[in-house]
Amino acid sequence: MGWYLGEGHIALARGVPRLLAIVNDARCTDLSDEVEAAIRAVEPGTSIWRRHRHGCSAISASWHHWPCLFPQHGEGRKHEREIALAPWQHQIVDEHVGPKS
């Protein structure tokens, strides 16, 4: 979820919502692998694309339900509108706390 909120966005591609441009530094292949694994855990049947450009790797995947999983998606730029977790997202985050940095 953090990758989407930070670097990702959802757009229509041929009528299907596509999670676009989750971007990582090209040297951090482990992070890109982690993003791809997370996408596959949510929707195993989706196709995932990686584009490598100018020192970065961009990951995208098409799926009709991306807007359901990310109700933060909406009109306008993310930095110009309120972005807050939905109550059901808070519950998931609380149950799956990641490693401490």
Buried (B, 14 or more C-beta within 10 A) or exposed (E): BEBBEEBBBBEEEEEEBBBBBBBBEBEEEEBBBEBBEBBEEBBEEBEBEBEEEEEBBBBBBBBEEBBEBBEBBEEEEBEEEEEEBEEEBEEEEEEEEEEEE
